[in-house]
Amino acid sequence: MVAMTPDGSVRALVGGRNYADSQFNRAVAAKRQPGSAFKPFVYLAALEHGLTPDTVREDKPINIKGWQPENYGHEYFGPVTLTKALAMSLNTVSVRLTLEVTPMAVIRTAYRLGIASKLEPNASIALGTSEVSMLELVGAYAPFANGGYALVPHVVEKITATNGKVLYARGAQQLGRIIDARYVTMMNGMMAETLTIGTAHKATLPGWPAAGKTGTSQDFRDAWFIGYTAHLVTGVWLGNDDGTPSKHVTGGSLPVEIWSRFMRGAHQGVPVASLPGASSGGGLFSGLFGSSSAPTPPAPVPAAAARTSATTGTGGLDGWLLNNLFGRR
């Protein structure tokens, strides 16, 4: 499990079930298939190519040179909006969108948001077949929680000597906007539906607007839930080190339950805040396409620069700590 603030400050990190049994830090070092937890990058790429949450695509069987991805439960719903397709994690729609915008467009979107692992440019990227770490996946969701800005996950903010001298202080980083505000609003609205009508409907965080996405890899080898509020972005993964299938654990079951219990405790006494894009005057989709009173966003970070930041952002003191204290290898 990894929990971080929307600006990338890691607040909790659990690398395994029992440190005495294994010192390997799965939250930082393990690379696993994210499954459908990768789909937000597909849908963001689709929105940036001109689609909207109300765009309709067909949920029906598909055959790509012999590869026939199916929905969980082998049920198909015909014409569906993108919002419903993401909330219900319909695989065929995600694959169709990936082919529509191209796999490379999806990969560039994922890199821009903070994914640093190698991603394979094929149709199956729509279903999260390329492996990533928990730390980078949670970090890549954080821009949805902070309004669309780049960040570097970090574990140290300040080190002070016993005499009070500050030995290290993390400076403020302004990496710029990497998602247009209107697309942040759209994505937050779509992923909020995952917690109400979709695969994460069992998530419970009373009073707090929240959003997220579940993920389950093939044969139940990996079960994920990455969910967030304006206060905290938290990811949970369950699986076996040797890659053997679990006992039919899906992202919408135990990971959602663990996330809910942790987040309820983490939000006690914290003032409720809306997700970026929400408005007290008109709901989550008010001002979807901007207004004259909206602040002007800073210049966007080029995709290549964003990827470099994500890849090298664990250098320096944070990198040393991750390598030597938290078991990255």
N, C-alpha and C positions, 0 to 999 in steps of 0.2 A: 504494500500500500504506500502511496505517496500523497501527501496533502500539501498544497502550497497556496499562498495568497495570489491574487491575480497579477501581482507584479513580480512573481517568481520566487518569493521567499519561502523556502521549504520549512514547513512547521511540523511535519511528522513524516517519518520514513520507516517502514517495516520491511526488512529484506528477507524474512523467512519465518517459519513457525517457531523454531527453537534455535537460538544462537549456539547453545552448547552442542547441538547435533550437527549444525552446519553454519559456517561463517560466511558462506557465499551470499552476496547481497542480490537477491533477485529483482529488487526494485530498481537497481542501478545497472547491474551487469548482465542480467539475463535478457536475451532477445527471443520474443515469442510472437506468433501470429496474432494480430489484434482482432481479426475477424471483422464483424460489423462495426466495431468501435472506430474503424478507419473511415467509415462512410461519410462523416461530416466533411471531410476534405473533398469527396466526390460531389456532394451537394453544394458546397461553397463554390467549387469550380463551375458547376452548372449555373448557379446564380450569377456569377461573374461573366458568364457567357450569354446573359440575357434572359434566362428563365426566372420564374418567380415561385414562391411557395404554392401558388394556386395553379401553376402549370400542370397539365394532365399528361401522364405517360401510361403506357399499357403494361399491366402486370400479367404476363402470360408466359408460357414456356418459351425458351430461347435456345438455339443451337449455334454454337460458334466453332466451326471446324471440328465437330464431334464433342466439344465440351458443352454440357447441358446443366448449367447451374440451376438449382431449385430453391424454392422458399422453404423455410423451416415449417414442417407440417405438411408440405406438398400441396398447399392451398393457394389458389390464385384469385385475384380480386378484379381483374379487368382494368378499366380506366380508373386511375387514382391520381389524386394531387400529389405533388412532391412532399407536402407536409405529412400526409397519411403514409406515403411510401417510406419515409424516413422513420416516422414514429413506430410503424409496424415492422421495420427492418426488412422490406421486401427486396430480396436479392436480385430478381430479374430487372427491376427498375434501376437499381444501382449499376448493374452491368450495362444496361442500355444508355444510361447517362454517361458512363465512362467512355463508351464507344462514340457517343455523340460529341463530347468535348475533347476526346483523345486521352489515352492513359498518361501521356506526358504532361498534359495540362493538369491532371489530378496530382501527379507527382510533384510538379512545380509548386502547386498550392500547398501540399504537405510540407515541402522543404521550407517554403516561405514562413509557415507558421511555427517551425521549429523542429520538425523531424530531421534527424541527421543520419539515420541508417540508410543503407543502400536499398532502393526500391526498384523492383523490376517493372519495366514499362509494358505490361501486357494486360489483357482484359480482366484477369483475375485480381488485379490490384483493387478492383471495385469491392472485393469481399475481404480485403485485408490479408492477403496471402504473404506479403513481405514482412519479415520480422522486425519488431521495434522493441525498445525498452519501455518500461513503465514510466521512468522519469521523463523521457522525451515525449511520450504520448500525452501525459498530464500537462507538460509544459506547452504542448501544441494546442491544447484546449483552452489554455489560460487567456489567449487573446479574445475569445468569445466573452469571457467574464470581465475583461478590463476595458472593453470598448473598441478593441481592434488594434492594440499596440503590441509591438515586439517586446520580448523580454528574454532574459537569460536566467534560468533556474539557478539559485545559489543557496548555500547553507550557512554562510558566515556574513554577518553585517558589521560587527566590530569586535576587536580584541583589545582589552585594556590590561595593563600591567598592575601589579599589586600597589604600586605607588600612584596609580591613577593615570599614568601616561597612556595615551591611545597609541597602540602599536599598529593597528590596522583599522581602517574605516572604509566600508564600501561606498564608493561615490555614486551619486545619482546617475542613472543611465537613461538617456533619451534616444531610443532607437527608432522612434517614429512609428507612424501608422502603417500597418500591413494589411488591414481589412477595411474597406470603406464602411462608414458608419451604417449606411442603409443595409448592407449585407450582414453586419453584426446583428442588427435588429431582426432581420429575416431569419437568420440561423438560430438565434435565441428563441424566437417564437416557435420554430419548427422543432427544436430539441426539447422545448418545454412540453410539447405534446407527447414526447416519449414517456414522460413521467405521469401523464394523465390518461391517455388512451393507448399508449404503446407498450413496448416490451419492458419498460421500467415502471409500470404502473403500481408496482408494490412498494416503490420508494416512498418514504414518509418523512417529511421535514415540515411540520405544521407551521404555517404563517410565513414561510420563506419562499419567494419565487426561485425555482431551480430548474435546471435543464441538464441534459446529458445524453449519453448513448451507451447501450449495451453492446457486447460483442461475444460471440461464441465461435471458436474455430472448429475445423472439421473433426468429427468423431468425439466432440466434447473434450478436446485436449486442453483448451484454454477458455476460461470464462472471465469476462471483463465487465466492469462498469466504471465509466468516467463521468462524474456528475459535478456540477458546480453551482455556486451562488455568487452574488457580488462580493462575498466575504472570503470564500475558500473554493479551491478546485481540488477534488479528491478522486483518485483512481484506486480501484481494487482489482487484483488479479488472483485467480485460483487455478492451480494446475499441478501436474507432477513433473519433477525435474527430468525424468527420462522420456517425457513426451507421451506416455501411455494415456489412453482415454480415462476421463473421470467417470464417476457413476452418474452420467447424464446431467452434470451441473451446467447450467446455462448462465449467461450474463445477467439475466433477469431474475435469477433466484438468489443464491447465497451472496454473490457480490453486491447486489442491490440491498440485501438485508444488512450486510456488514457496513456498507456505505451509510445507510440510514442511521444505524446505531451510533456510528462515529460522528456523523454530521450533527445529529441532535445534541450530542454533548459539546461539540466544538462551537455550536451557535448559541449556547446558553448565555444569556446576559448581553448578547450582541444586538445592537439596534438593527431592525429589519431594513434591508435595502433592496431595491428593485434591480433586475438585471439591466445591463446597458441596452438602451432602446426603449425601455418602458417609460411611461409618462403618467404622472398622477392625473393628467387632464384627459388622457384618451386611450389608455391601455397600451399594450406592448407594441402594436403596429401603428400607433399614432405617429405622424411625422416620418413615415417609412421612407419617403423619397425626399426628405430634407425640408428645411424651411429657412426663411431669411434670418430667423433669430438663432439658428444653429451656429455653434462656433466653427471657425474654419479649421479643418484638420491640418496637421503638419504635413510636410512633404513625405510621400511614401518611401519606404525603404526598398531598394531594388531587390528582386528575388535572390540574386546571387549574394548580395551583401547580407540578407537575412539568413540565408543558409550558412554562410561563413560564421555569423555571430552564433548561431545555434550550435555549430560544430565545435567552435573554439571557445565557447562561453564558459566551459568548465576548466579553463586554464587558470594559472596563478594559484592563489591560496585555495580557492574552491576546488580546483582540479586536484591539488595535493591532498586535500581532505577526502575527496571522493576516492582517490586511488589508494590512499594509505589507511584511512580510517573506516571507510564504508565499503571496502572490498570490491571496487571496480576493477575488472580485468578483462 
